[in-house]
Amino acid sequence: MAMNGNTMGTEVANAIMNASAPPEVKAACIELWQKICTAIVGHITANAEVPAGIAVTTAGSPTAQTGSTTAPGSVT
């Protein structure tokens, strides 16, 4: 699943927001957290490195491989 700053921001805002907050406060809180989370996702996307060694399965010829991971990897 791809990371999504707007979705993450909405989830964070809803998790920390008082349920009785006025609608304009809720909207401002959601907008702020969407911006923060979008920046975080952008930073991770631009700077994360996935080390070699993640197990994969492939099919095709040596010059035209397709495949997918078969084990979890980690980002450094």
PQR file with spaces between the fields and no chain letter, atoms N, CA, C, O and H, PARSE charges and radii, in Angstrom:
ATOM       1  N    MET     1       0.844   -1.172    0.000 -0.4000 1.5000
ATOM       2  CA   MET     1       0.000    0.000    0.000 -0.0000 2.0000
ATOM       3  C    MET     1       0.891    1.237    0.000  0.5500 1.7000
ATOM       4  O    MET     1       1.800    1.354    0.822 -0.5500 1.4000
ATOM       5  N    ALA     2       0.636    2.130   -0.896 -0.4000 1.5000
ATOM       6  CA   ALA     2       1.417    3.359   -0.975 -0.0000 2.0000
ATOM       7  C    ALA     2       1.066    4.300    0.176  0.5500 1.7000
ATOM       8  O    ALA     2      -0.071    4.331    0.646 -0.5500 1.4000
ATOM       9  H    ALA     2      -0.102    2.035   -1.563  0.4000 1.0000
ATOM      10  N    MET     3       2.056    5.060    0.615 -0.4000 1.5000
ATOM      11  CA   MET     3       1.803    6.052    1.664 -0.0000 2.0000
ATOM      12  C    MET     3       1.044    7.233    1.061  0.5500 1.7000
ATOM      13  O    MET     3       1.283    7.607   -0.087 -0.5500 1.4000
ATOM      14  H    MET     3       2.980    5.034    0.233  0.4000 1.0000
ATOM      15  N    ASN     4       0.139    7.812    1.829 -0.4000 1.5000
ATOM      16  CA   ASN     4      -0.652    8.940    1.366 -0.0000 2.0000
ATOM      17  C    ASN     4      -0.721    9.975    2.486  0.5500 1.7000
ATOM      18  O    ASN     4      -1.301    9.721    3.542 -0.5500 1.4000
ATOM      19  H    ASN     4      -0.055    7.508    2.761  0.4000 1.0000
ATOM      20  N    GLY     5      -0.125   11.141    2.249 -0.4000 1.5000
ATOM      21  CA   GLY     5      -0.069   12.177    3.264 -0.0000 2.0000
ATOM      22  C    GLY     5      -1.426   12.700    3.680  0.5500 1.7000
ATOM      23  O    GLY     5      -1.650   12.970    4.860 -0.5500 1.4000
ATOM      24  H    GLY     5       0.347   11.347    1.391  0.4000 1.0000
ATOM      25  N    ASN     6      -2.339   12.848    2.729 -0.4000 1.5000
ATOM      26  CA   ASN     6      -3.662   13.362    3.076 -0.0000 2.0000
ATOM      27  C    ASN     6      -4.439   12.372    3.930  0.5500 1.7000
ATOM      28  O    ASN     6      -5.085   12.758    4.904 -0.5500 1.4000
ATOM      29  H    ASN     6      -2.157   12.628    1.770  0.4000 1.0000
ATOM      30  N    THR     7      -4.377   11.102    3.568 -0.4000 1.5000
ATOM      31  CA   THR     7      -5.064   10.080    4.352 -0.0000 2.0000
ATOM      32  C    THR     7      -4.473    9.982    5.752  0.5500 1.7000
ATOM      33  O    THR     7      -5.201    9.939    6.744 -0.5500 1.4000
ATOM      34  H    THR     7      -3.852   10.788    2.776  0.4000 1.0000
ATOM      35  N    MET     8      -3.133    9.948    5.820 -0.4000 1.5000
ATOM      36  CA   MET     8      -2.470    9.877    7.118 -0.0000 2.0000
ATOM      37  C    MET     8      -2.796   11.108    7.960  0.5500 1.7000
ATOM      38  O    MET     8      -3.058   10.989    9.157 -0.5500 1.4000
ATOM      39  H    MET     8      -2.542    9.984    5.014  0.4000 1.0000
ATOM      40  N    GLY     9      -2.781   12.283    7.345 -0.4000 1.5000
ATOM      41  CA   GLY     9      -3.072   13.517    8.067 -0.0000 2.0000
ATOM      42  C    GLY     9      -4.474   13.535    8.647  0.5500 1.7000
ATOM      43  O    GLY     9      -4.679   13.960    9.784 -0.5500 1.4000
ATOM      44  H    GLY     9      -2.568   12.379    6.373  0.4000 1.0000
ATOM      45  N    THR    10      -5.425   13.079    7.875 -0.4000 1.5000
ATOM      46  CA   THR    10      -6.809   13.011    8.350 -0.0000 2.0000
ATOM      47  C    THR    10      -6.918   12.044    9.525  0.5500 1.7000
ATOM      48  O    THR    10      -7.606   12.327   10.506 -0.5500 1.4000
ATOM      49  H    THR    10      -5.259   12.733    6.951  0.4000 1.0000
ATOM      50  N    GLU    11      -6.238   10.899    9.425 -0.4000 1.5000
ATOM      51  CA   GLU    11      -6.284    9.916   10.510 -0.0000 2.0000
ATOM      52  C    GLU    11      -5.646   10.464   11.783  0.5500 1.7000
ATOM      53  O    GLU    11      -6.174   10.263   12.877 -0.5500 1.4000
ATOM      54  H    GLU    11      -5.679   10.669    8.628  0.4000 1.0000
ATOM      55  N    VAL    12      -4.511   11.157   11.649 -0.4000 1.5000
ATOM      56  CA   VAL    12      -3.843   11.733   12.823 -0.0000 2.0000
ATOM      57  C    VAL    12      -4.736   12.796   13.452  0.5500 1.7000
ATOM      58  O    VAL    12      -4.953   12.793   14.664 -0.5500 1.4000
ATOM      59  H    VAL    12      -4.082   11.320   10.761  0.4000 1.0000
ATOM      60  N    ALA    13      -5.247   13.697   12.636 -0.4000 1.5000
ATOM      61  CA   ALA    13      -6.099   14.772   13.151 -0.0000 2.0000
ATOM      62  C    ALA    13      -7.310   14.210   13.886  0.5500 1.7000
ATOM      63  O    ALA    13      -7.652   14.677   14.972 -0.5500 1.4000
ATOM      64  H    ALA    13      -5.071   13.700   11.651  0.4000 1.0000
ATOM      65  N    ASN    14      -7.953   13.218   13.301 -0.4000 1.5000
ATOM      66  CA   ASN    14      -9.130   12.625   13.941 -0.0000 2.0000
ATOM      67  C    ASN    14      -8.769   11.909   15.240  0.5500 1.7000
ATOM      68  O    ASN    14      -9.577   11.850   16.167 -0.5500 1.4000
ATOM      69  H    ASN    14      -7.675   12.839   12.418  0.4000 1.0000
ATOM      70  N    ALA    15      -7.560   11.371   15.303 -0.4000 1.5000
ATOM      71  CA   ALA    15      -7.138   10.657   16.512 -0.0000 2.0000
ATOM      72  C    ALA    15      -6.865   11.603   17.674  0.5500 1.7000
ATOM      73  O    ALA    15      -7.070   11.232   18.830 -0.5500 1.4000
ATOM      74  H    ALA    15      -6.903   11.419   14.550  0.4000 1.0000
ATOM      75  N    ILE    16      -6.407   12.813   17.387 -0.4000 1.5000
ATOM      76  CA   ILE    16      -6.031   13.719   18.472 -0.0000 2.0000
ATOM      77  C    ILE    16      -7.056   14.811   18.738  0.5500 1.7000
ATOM      78  O    ILE    16      -6.960   15.521   19.739 -0.5500 1.4000
ATOM      79  H    ILE    16      -6.240   13.113   16.448  0.4000 1.0000
ATOM      80  N    MET    17      -8.029   14.952   17.858 -0.4000 1.5000
ATOM      81  CA   MET    17      -8.977   16.063   17.951 -0.0000 2.0000
ATOM      82  C    MET    17     -10.113   15.766   18.929  0.5500 1.7000
ATOM      83  O    MET    17     -10.601   14.639   19.019 -0.5500 1.4000
ATOM      84  H    MET    17      -8.106   14.375   17.044  0.4000 1.0000
ATOM      85  N    ASN    18     -10.510   16.781   19.641 -0.4000 1.5000
ATOM      86  CA   ASN    18     -11.660   16.693   20.530 -0.0000 2.0000
ATOM      87  C    ASN    18     -12.921   16.568   19.673  0.5500 1.7000
ATOM      88  O    ASN    18     -13.135   17.364   18.758 -0.5500 1.4000
ATOM      89  H    ASN    18     -10.114   17.696   19.568  0.4000 1.0000
ATOM      90  N    ALA    19     -13.735   15.588   19.966 -0.4000 1.5000
ATOM      91  CA   ALA    19     -14.941   15.342   19.174 -0.0000 2.0000
ATOM      92  C    ALA    19     -15.909   16.522   19.189  0.5500 1.7000
ATOM      93  O    ALA    19     -16.710   16.676   18.267 -0.5500 1.4000
ATOM      94  H    ALA    19     -13.561   14.942   20.709  0.4000 1.0000
ATOM      95  N    SER    20     -15.844   17.353   20.225 -0.4000 1.5000
ATOM      96  CA   SER    20     -16.769   18.482   20.315 -0.0000 2.0000
ATOM      97  C    SER    20     -16.187   19.768   19.728  0.5500 1.7000
ATOM      98  O    SER    20     -16.779   20.836   19.881 -0.5500 1.4000
ATOM      99  H    SER    20     -15.194   17.228   20.975  0.4000 1.0000
ATOM     100  N    ALA    21     -15.046   19.680   19.066 -0.4000 1.5000
ATOM     101  CA   ALA    21     -14.447   20.873   18.464 -0.0000 2.0000
ATOM     102  C    ALA    21     -15.368   21.416   17.367  0.5500 1.7000
ATOM     103  O    ALA    21     -16.025   20.638   16.674 -0.5500 1.4000
ATOM     104  H    ALA    21     -14.565   18.812   18.942  0.4000 1.0000
ATOM     105  N    PRO    22     -15.422   22.733   17.203 -0.5600 1.5000
ATOM     106  CA   PRO    22     -16.249   23.320   16.142  0.2800 2.0000
ATOM     107  C    PRO    22     -15.764   22.870   14.761  0.5500 1.7000
ATOM     108  O    PRO    22     -14.578   22.592   14.586 -0.5500 1.4000
ATOM     109  N    PRO    23     -16.661   22.796   13.789 -0.5600 1.5000
ATOM     110  CA   PRO    23     -16.305   22.320   12.446  0.2800 2.0000
ATOM     111  C    PRO    23     -15.119   23.064   11.825  0.5500 1.7000
ATOM     112  O    PRO    23     -14.282   22.450   11.164 -0.5500 1.4000
ATOM     113  N    GLU    24     -15.043   24.398   12.035 -0.4000 1.5000
ATOM     114  CA   GLU    24     -13.934   25.143   11.427 -0.0000 2.0000
ATOM     115  C    GLU    24     -12.593   24.779   12.071  0.5500 1.7000
ATOM     116  O    GLU    24     -11.554   24.811   11.412 -0.5500 1.4000
ATOM     117  H    GLU    24     -15.723   24.897   12.573  0.4000 1.0000
ATOM     118  N    VAL    25     -12.621   24.436   13.351 -0.4000 1.5000
ATOM     119  CA   VAL    25     -11.404   23.995   14.036 -0.0000 2.0000
ATOM     120  C    VAL    25     -11.002   22.616   13.518  0.5500 1.7000
ATOM     121  O    VAL    25      -9.825   22.358   13.266 -0.5500 1.4000
ATOM     122  H    VAL    25     -13.465   24.410   13.887  0.4000 1.0000
ATOM     123  N    LYS    26     -11.985   21.737   13.361 -0.4000 1.5000
ATOM     124  CA   LYS    26     -11.714   20.400   12.821 -0.0000 2.0000
ATOM     125  C    LYS    26     -11.106   20.493   11.430  0.5500 1.7000
ATOM     126  O    LYS    26     -10.126   19.810   11.131 -0.5500 1.4000
ATOM     127  H    LYS    26     -12.942   21.946   13.566  0.4000 1.0000
ATOM     128  N    ALA    27     -11.682   21.333   10.581 -0.4000 1.5000
ATOM     129  CA   ALA    27     -11.184   21.483    9.210 -0.0000 2.0000
ATOM     130  C    ALA    27      -9.758   22.020    9.198  0.5500 1.7000
ATOM     131  O    ALA    27      -8.924   21.547    8.425 -0.5500 1.4000
ATOM     132  H    ALA    27     -12.478   21.887   10.824  0.4000 1.0000
ATOM     133  N    ALA    28      -9.473   23.001   10.044 -0.4000 1.5000
ATOM     134  CA   ALA    28      -8.133   23.573   10.111 -0.0000 2.0000
ATOM     135  C    ALA    28      -7.127   22.543   10.632  0.5500 1.7000
ATOM     136  O    ALA    28      -6.004   22.463   10.136 -0.5500 1.4000
ATOM     137  H    ALA    28     -10.150   23.385   10.671  0.4000 1.0000
ATOM     138  N    CYS    29      -7.530   21.764   11.627 -0.4000 1.5000
ATOM     139  CA   CYS    29      -6.667   20.726   12.180 -0.0000 2.0000
ATOM     140  C    CYS    29      -6.350   19.665   11.122  0.5500 1.7000
ATOM     141  O    CYS    29      -5.196   19.267   10.964 -0.5500 1.4000
ATOM     142  H    CYS    29      -8.443   21.829   12.030  0.4000 1.0000
ATOM     143  N    ILE    30      -7.356   19.218   10.415 -0.4000 1.5000
ATOM     144  CA   ILE    30      -7.160   18.223    9.354 -0.0000 2.0000
ATOM     145  C    ILE    30      -6.230   18.776    8.278  0.5500 1.7000
ATOM     146  O    ILE    30      -5.314   18.081    7.838 -0.5500 1.4000
ATOM     147  H    ILE    30      -8.294   19.541   10.543  0.4000 1.0000
ATOM     148  N    GLU    31      -6.453   20.005    7.855 -0.4000 1.5000
ATOM     149  CA   GLU    31      -5.611   20.614    6.821 -0.0000 2.0000
ATOM     150  C    GLU    31      -4.149   20.701    7.280  0.5500 1.7000
ATOM     151  O    GLU    31      -3.237   20.400    6.510 -0.5500 1.4000
ATOM     152  H    GLU    31      -7.197   20.570    8.212  0.4000 1.0000
ATOM     153  N    LEU    32      -3.932   21.107    8.515 -0.4000 1.5000
ATOM     154  CA   LEU    32      -2.574   21.211    9.045 -0.0000 2.0000
ATOM     155  C    LEU    32      -1.888   19.851    9.054  0.5500 1.7000
ATOM     156  O    LEU    32      -0.754   19.721    8.595 -0.5500 1.4000
ATOM     157  H    LEU    32      -4.673   21.352    9.140  0.4000 1.0000
ATOM     158  N    TRP    33      -2.577   18.834    9.578 -0.4000 1.5000
ATOM     159  CA   TRP    33      -1.962   17.511    9.653 -0.0000 2.0000
ATOM     160  C    TRP    33      -1.777   16.881    8.285  0.5500 1.7000
ATOM     161  O    TRP    33      -0.842   16.104    8.094 -0.5500 1.4000
ATOM     162  H    TRP    33      -3.499   18.939    9.951  0.4000 1.0000
ATOM     163  N    GLN    34      -2.640   17.193    7.326 -0.4000 1.5000
ATOM     164  CA   GLN    34      -2.423   16.706    5.962 -0.0000 2.0000
ATOM     165  C    GLN    34      -1.139   17.296    5.386  0.5500 1.7000
ATOM     166  O    GLN    34      -0.382   16.592    4.717 -0.5500 1.4000
ATOM     167  H    GLN    34      -3.400   17.824    7.480  0.4000 1.0000
ATOM     168  N    LYS    35      -0.887   18.579    5.638 -0.4000 1.5000
ATOM     169  CA   LYS    35       0.345   19.215    5.155 -0.0000 2.0000
ATOM     170  C    LYS    35       1.567   18.599    5.823  0.5500 1.7000
ATOM     171  O    LYS    35       2.564   18.307    5.162 -0.5500 1.4000
ATOM     172  H    LYS    35      -1.502   19.151    6.182  0.4000 1.0000
ATOM     173  N    ILE    36       1.487   18.402    7.139 -0.4000 1.5000
ATOM     174  CA   ILE    36       2.609   17.808    7.868 -0.0000 2.0000
ATOM     175  C    ILE    36       2.893   16.399    7.356  0.5500 1.7000
ATOM     176  O    ILE    36       4.040   16.057    7.070 -0.5500 1.4000
ATOM     177  H    ILE    36       0.677   18.639    7.676  0.4000 1.0000
ATOM     178  N    CYS    37       1.858   15.592    7.243 -0.4000 1.5000
ATOM     179  CA   CYS    37       2.041   14.198    6.829 -0.0000 2.0000
ATOM     180  C    CYS    37       2.476   14.091    5.366  0.5500 1.7000
ATOM     181  O    CYS    37       3.250   13.197    5.022 -0.5500 1.4000
ATOM     182  H    CYS    37       0.926   15.870    7.475  0.4000 1.0000
ATOM     183  N    THR    38       2.001   14.972    4.515 -0.4000 1.5000
ATOM     184  CA   THR    38       2.443   14.988    3.118 -0.0000 2.0000
ATOM     185  C    THR    38       3.939   15.299    3.058  0.5500 1.7000
ATOM     186  O    THR    38       4.661   14.706    2.257 -0.5500 1.4000
ATOM     187  H    THR    38       1.373   15.698    4.794  0.4000 1.0000
ATOM     188  N    ALA    39       4.405   16.219    3.894 -0.4000 1.5000
ATOM     189  CA   ALA    39       5.839   16.529    3.941 -0.0000 2.0000
ATOM     190  C    ALA    39       6.635   15.320    4.433  0.5500 1.7000
ATOM     191  O    ALA    39       7.714   15.035    3.912 -0.5500 1.4000
ATOM     192  H    ALA    39       3.819   16.701    4.544  0.4000 1.0000
ATOM     193  N    ILE    40       6.118   14.619    5.417 -0.4000 1.5000
ATOM     194  CA   ILE    40       6.800   13.429    5.935 -0.0000 2.0000
ATOM     195  C    ILE    40       6.885   12.351    4.859  0.5500 1.7000
ATOM     196  O    ILE    40       7.948   11.768    4.643 -0.5500 1.4000
ATOM     197  H    ILE    40       5.242   14.851    5.841  0.4000 1.0000
ATOM     198  N    VAL    41       5.779   12.088    4.191 -0.4000 1.5000
ATOM     199  CA   VAL    41       5.761   11.092    3.119 -0.0000 2.0000
ATOM     200  C    VAL    41       6.740   11.494    2.014  0.5500 1.7000
ATOM     201  O    VAL    41       7.472   10.650    1.497 -0.5500 1.4000
ATOM     202  H    VAL    41       4.915   12.561    4.365  0.4000 1.0000
ATOM     203  N    GLY    42       6.755   12.757    1.658 -0.4000 1.5000
ATOM     204  CA   GLY    42       7.677   13.236    0.628 -0.0000 2.0000
ATOM     205  C    GLY    42       9.124   13.032    1.029  0.5500 1.7000
ATOM     206  O    GLY    42       9.949   12.638    0.205 -0.5500 1.4000
ATOM     207  H    GLY    42       6.161   13.443    2.079  0.4000 1.0000
ATOM     208  N    HIS    43       9.439   13.298    2.291 -0.4000 1.5000
ATOM     209  CA   HIS    43      10.803   13.113    2.774 -0.0000 2.0000
ATOM     210  C    HIS    43      11.197   11.633    2.731  0.5500 1.7000
ATOM     211  O    HIS    43      12.289   11.290    2.278 -0.5500 1.4000
ATOM     212  H    HIS    43       8.769   13.619    2.961  0.4000 1.0000
ATOM     213  N    ILE    44      10.320   10.777    3.196 -0.4000 1.5000
ATOM     214  CA   ILE    44      10.608    9.337    3.172 -0.0000 2.0000
ATOM     215  C    ILE    44      10.780    8.857    1.734  0.5500 1.7000
ATOM     216  O    ILE    44      11.729    8.135    1.427 -0.5500 1.4000
ATOM     217  H    ILE    44       9.433   11.056    3.564  0.4000 1.0000
ATOM     218  N    THR    45       9.872    9.252    0.861 -0.4000 1.5000
ATOM     219  CA   THR    45       9.934    8.834   -0.536 -0.0000 2.0000
ATOM     220  C    THR    45      11.222    9.297   -1.206  0.5500 1.7000
ATOM     221  O    THR    45      11.813    8.558   -1.994 -0.5500 1.4000
ATOM     222  H    THR    45       9.101    9.838    1.110  0.4000 1.0000
ATOM     223  N    ALA    46      11.657   10.504   -0.901 -0.4000 1.5000
ATOM     224  CA   ALA    46      12.855   11.059   -1.534 -0.0000 2.0000
ATOM     225  C    ALA    46      14.153   10.501   -0.955  0.5500 1.7000
ATOM     226  O    ALA    46      15.166   10.458   -1.653 -0.5500 1.4000
ATOM     227  H    ALA    46      11.178   11.104   -0.260  0.4000 1.0000
ATOM     228  N    ASN    47      14.142   10.077    0.298 -0.4000 1.5000
ATOM     229  CA   ASN    47      15.394    9.743    0.966 -0.0000 2.0000
ATOM     230  C    ASN    47      15.559    8.300    1.420  0.5500 1.7000
ATOM     231  O    ASN    47      16.664    7.899    1.783 -0.5500 1.4000
ATOM     232  H    ASN    47      13.320   10.112    0.865  0.4000 1.0000
ATOM     233  N    ALA    48      14.509    7.521    1.409 -0.4000 1.5000
ATOM     234  CA   ALA    48      14.612    6.139    1.886 -0.0000 2.0000
ATOM     235  C    ALA    48      15.407    5.296    0.900  0.5500 1.7000
ATOM     236  O    ALA    48      15.322    5.483   -0.314 -0.5500 1.4000
ATOM     237  H    ALA    48      13.611    7.846    1.114  0.4000 1.0000
ATOM     238  N    GLU    49      16.168    4.380    1.438 -0.4000 1.5000
ATOM     239  CA   GLU    49      16.907    3.428    0.618 -0.0000 2.0000
ATOM     240  C    GLU    49      16.526    2.024    1.052  0.5500 1.7000
ATOM     241  O    GLU    49      16.480    1.719    2.244 -0.5500 1.4000
ATOM     242  H    GLU    49      16.237    4.229    2.425  0.4000 1.0000
ATOM     243  N    VAL    50      16.257    1.182    0.082 -0.4000 1.5000
ATOM     244  CA   VAL    50      15.922   -0.206    0.353 -0.0000 2.0000
ATOM     245  C    VAL    50      17.173   -1.030    0.047  0.5500 1.7000
ATOM     246  O    VAL    50      17.627   -1.066   -1.096 -0.5500 1.4000
ATOM     247  H    VAL    50      16.295    1.430   -0.886  0.4000 1.0000
ATOM     248  N    PRO    51      17.726   -1.684    1.054 -0.5600 1.5000
ATOM     249  CA   PRO    51      18.960   -2.432    0.835  0.2800 2.0000
ATOM     250  C    PRO    51      18.741   -3.661   -0.037  0.5500 1.7000
ATOM     251  O    PRO    51      17.644   -4.214   -0.106 -0.5500 1.4000
ATOM     252  N    ALA    52      19.804   -4.067   -0.691 -0.4000 1.5000
ATOM     253  CA   ALA    52      19.753   -5.288   -1.505 -0.0000 2.0000
ATOM     254  C    ALA    52      19.516   -6.491   -0.603  0.5500 1.7000
ATOM     255  O    ALA    52      19.817   -6.452    0.590 -0.5500 1.4000
ATOM     256  H    ALA    52      20.696   -3.618   -0.635  0.4000 1.0000
ATOM     257  N    GLY    53      18.984   -7.544   -1.170 -0.4000 1.5000
ATOM     258  CA   GLY    53      18.837   -8.788   -0.427 -0.0000 2.0000
ATOM     259  C    GLY    53      17.416   -9.177   -0.104  0.5500 1.7000
ATOM     260  O    GLY    53      17.196  -10.197    0.549 -0.5500 1.4000
ATOM     261  H    GLY    53      18.740   -7.577   -2.139  0.4000 1.0000
ATOM     262  N    ILE    54      16.439   -8.394   -0.541 -0.4000 1.5000
ATOM     263  CA   ILE    54      15.042   -8.769   -0.313 -0.0000 2.0000
ATOM     264  C    ILE    54      14.701   -9.894   -1.288  0.5500 1.7000
ATOM     265  O    ILE    54      14.931   -9.775   -2.492 -0.5500 1.4000
ATOM     266  H    ILE    54      16.618   -7.565   -1.071  0.4000 1.0000
ATOM     267  N    ALA    55      14.157  -10.974   -0.763 -0.4000 1.5000
ATOM     268  CA   ALA    55      13.829  -12.122   -1.613 -0.0000 2.0000
ATOM     269  C    ALA    55      12.732  -11.769   -2.613  0.5500 1.7000
ATOM     270  O    ALA    55      11.747  -11.116   -2.268 -0.5500 1.4000
ATOM     271  H    ALA    55      13.971  -11.071    0.215  0.4000 1.0000
ATOM     272  N    VAL    56      12.920  -12.214   -3.866 -0.4000 1.5000
ATOM     273  CA   VAL    56      11.932  -11.974   -4.915 -0.0000 2.0000
ATOM     274  C    VAL    56      11.743  -13.236   -5.735  0.5500 1.7000
ATOM     275  O    VAL    56      12.584  -14.135   -5.733 -0.5500 1.4000
ATOM     276  H    VAL    56      13.720  -12.744   -4.146  0.4000 1.0000
ATOM     277  N    THR    57      10.633  -13.282   -6.426 -0.4000 1.5000
ATOM     278  CA   THR    57      10.404  -14.328   -7.406 -0.0000 2.0000
ATOM     279  C    THR    57      10.227  -13.637   -8.752  0.5500 1.7000
ATOM     280  O    THR    57       9.550  -12.614   -8.847 -0.5500 1.4000
ATOM     281  H    THR    57       9.950  -12.552   -6.427  0.4000 1.0000
ATOM     282  N    THR    58      10.835  -14.196   -9.784 -0.4000 1.5000
ATOM     283  CA   THR    58      10.781  -13.549  -11.097 -0.0000 2.0000
ATOM     284  C    THR    58      10.386  -14.532  -12.175  0.5500 1.7000
ATOM     285  O    THR    58      10.446  -15.748  -11.992 -0.5500 1.4000
ATOM     286  H    THR    58      11.386  -15.027   -9.707  0.4000 1.0000
ATOM     287  N    ALA    59       9.983  -13.982  -13.293 -0.4000 1.5000
ATOM     288  CA   ALA    59       9.654  -14.783  -14.473 -0.0000 2.0000
ATOM     289  C    ALA    59      10.091  -13.994  -15.696  0.5500 1.7000
ATOM     290  O    ALA    59      10.175  -12.766  -15.653 -0.5500 1.4000
ATOM     291  H    ALA    59       9.933  -12.994  -13.441  0.4000 1.0000
ATOM     292  N    GLY    60      10.364  -14.687  -16.768 -0.4000 1.5000
ATOM     293  CA   GLY    60      10.745  -14.017  -18.002 -0.0000 2.0000
ATOM     294  C    GLY    60      12.170  -14.348  -18.401  0.5500 1.7000
ATOM     295  O    GLY    60      12.819  -15.215  -17.816 -0.5500 1.4000
ATOM     296  H    GLY    60      10.296  -15.685  -16.803  0.4000 1.0000
ATOM     297  N    SER    61      12.633  -13.641  -19.400 -0.4000 1.5000
ATOM     298  CA   SER    61      13.987  -13.871  -19.908 -0.0000 2.0000
ATOM     299  C    SER    61      14.984  -13.031  -19.128  0.5500 1.7000
ATOM     300  O    SER    61      14.582  -12.157  -18.360 -0.5500 1.4000
ATOM     301  H    SER    61      12.106  -12.937  -19.876  0.4000 1.0000
ATOM     302  N    PRO    62      16.279  -13.277  -19.311 -0.5600 1.5000
ATOM     303  CA   PRO    62      17.280  -12.480  -18.589  0.2800 2.0000
ATOM     304  C    PRO    62      17.216  -10.981  -18.867  0.5500 1.7000
ATOM     305  O    PRO    62      17.683  -10.182  -18.055 -0.5500 1.4000
ATOM     306  N    THR    63      16.652  -10.599  -19.987 -0.4000 1.5000
ATOM     307  CA   THR    63      16.578   -9.165  -20.300 -0.0000 2.0000
ATOM     308  C    THR    63      15.201   -8.569  -20.070  0.5500 1.7000
ATOM     309  O    THR    63      15.019   -7.365  -20.248 -0.5500 1.4000
ATOM     310  H    THR    63      16.272  -11.248  -20.646  0.4000 1.0000
ATOM     311  N    ALA    64      14.234   -9.375  -19.683 -0.4000 1.5000
ATOM     312  CA   ALA    64      12.868   -8.875  -19.452 -0.0000 2.0000
ATOM     313  C    ALA    64      12.250   -9.603  -18.270  0.5500 1.7000
ATOM     314  O    ALA    64      11.414  -10.491  -18.439 -0.5500 1.4000
ATOM     315  H    ALA    64      14.382  -10.354  -19.538  0.4000 1.0000
ATOM     316  N    GLN    65      12.666   -9.221  -17.085 -0.4000 1.5000
ATOM     317  CA   GLN    65      12.179   -9.863  -15.867 -0.0000 2.0000
ATOM     318  C    GLN    65      10.971   -9.130  -15.301  0.5500 1.7000
ATOM     319  O    GLN    65      10.894   -7.903  -15.354 -0.5500 1.4000
ATOM     320  H    GLN    65      13.344   -8.499  -16.948  0.4000 1.0000
ATOM     321  N    THR    66      10.049   -9.880  -14.770 -0.4000 1.5000
ATOM     322  CA   THR    66       8.961   -9.325  -13.956 -0.0000 2.0000
ATOM     323  C    THR    66       8.939  -10.130  -12.668  0.5500 1.7000
ATOM     324  O    THR    66       9.359  -11.287  -12.643 -0.5500 1.4000
ATOM     325  H    THR    66      10.112  -10.878  -14.728  0.4000 1.0000
ATOM     326  N    GLY    67       8.456   -9.525  -11.613 -0.4000 1.5000
ATOM     327  CA   GLY    67       8.402  -10.262  -10.360 -0.0000 2.0000
ATOM     328  C    GLY    67       7.901   -9.425   -9.216  0.5500 1.7000
ATOM     329  O    GLY    67       7.472   -8.284   -9.386 -0.5500 1.4000
ATOM     330  H    GLY    67       8.116   -8.585  -11.632  0.4000 1.0000
ATOM     331  N    SER    68       7.966  -10.022   -8.038 -0.4000 1.5000
ATOM     332  CA   SER    68       7.527   -9.313   -6.835 -0.0000 2.0000
ATOM     333  C    SER    68       8.288   -9.874   -5.652  0.5500 1.7000
ATOM     334  O    SER    68       8.852  -10.966   -5.714 -0.5500 1.4000
ATOM     335  H    SER    68       8.315  -10.949   -7.900  0.4000 1.0000
ATOM     336  N    THR    69       8.292   -9.107   -4.573 -0.4000 1.5000
ATOM     337  CA   THR    69       8.979   -9.555   -3.363 -0.0000 2.0000
ATOM     338  C    THR    69       8.231  -10.715   -2.733  0.5500 1.7000
ATOM     339  O    THR    69       7.008  -10.818   -2.835 -0.5500 1.4000
ATOM     340  H    THR    69       7.833   -8.220   -4.522  0.4000 1.0000
ATOM     341  N    THR    70       8.979  -11.574   -2.088 -0.4000 1.5000
ATOM     342  CA   THR    70       8.370  -12.723   -1.411 -0.0000 2.0000
ATOM     343  C    THR    70       8.674  -12.713    0.080  0.5500 1.7000
ATOM     344  O    THR    70       8.286  -13.629    0.806 -0.5500 1.4000
ATOM     345  H    THR    70       9.972  -11.490   -2.005  0.4000 1.0000
ATOM     346  N    ALA    71       9.365  -11.683    0.529 -0.4000 1.5000
ATOM     347  CA   ALA    71       9.708  -11.560    1.946 -0.0000 2.0000
ATOM     348  C    ALA    71       9.682  -10.080    2.314  0.5500 1.7000
ATOM     349  O    ALA    71       9.826   -9.223    1.442 -0.5500 1.4000
ATOM     350  H    ALA    71       9.680  -10.940   -0.061  0.4000 1.0000
ATOM     351  N    PRO    72       9.504   -9.777    3.579 -0.5600 1.5000
ATOM     352  CA   PRO    72       9.503   -8.363    3.973  0.2800 2.0000
ATOM     353  C    PRO    72      10.876   -7.753    3.827  0.5500 1.7000
ATOM     354  O    PRO    72      11.893   -8.432    3.973 -0.5500 1.4000
ATOM     355  N    GLY    73      10.897   -6.475    3.538 -0.4000 1.5000
ATOM     356  CA   GLY    73      12.136   -5.715    3.469 -0.0000 2.0000
ATOM     357  C    GLY    73      12.092   -4.608    4.490  0.5500 1.7000
ATOM     358  O    GLY    73      11.090   -4.422    5.180 -0.5500 1.4000
ATOM     359  H    GLY    73      10.071   -5.924    3.419  0.4000 1.0000
ATOM     360  N    SER    74      13.180   -3.873    4.583 -0.4000 1.5000
ATOM     361  CA   SER    74      13.199   -2.743    5.500 -0.0000 2.0000
ATOM     362  C    SER    74      13.788   -1.539    4.791  0.5500 1.7000
ATOM     363  O    SER    74      14.566   -1.672    3.846 -0.5500 1.4000
ATOM     364  H    SER    74      13.994   -4.024    4.023  0.4000 1.0000
ATOM     365  N    VAL    75      13.415   -0.388    5.251 -0.4000 1.5000
ATOM     366  CA   VAL    75      13.903    0.861    4.682 -0.0000 2.0000
ATOM     367  C    VAL    75      14.916    1.438    5.643  0.5500 1.7000
ATOM     368  O    VAL    75      14.698    1.443    6.854 -0.5500 1.4000
ATOM     369  H    VAL    75      12.784   -0.279    6.019  0.4000 1.0000
ATOM     370  N    THR    76      16.029    1.927    5.108 -0.4000 1.5000
ATOM     371  CA   THR    76      17.044    2.538    5.969 -0.0000 2.0000
ATOM     372  C    THR    76      17.166    4.016    5.666  0.5500 1.7000
ATOM     373  O    THR    76      17.971    4.709    6.288 -0.5500 1.4000
ATOM     374  H    THR    76      16.206    1.923    4.123  0.4000 1.0000
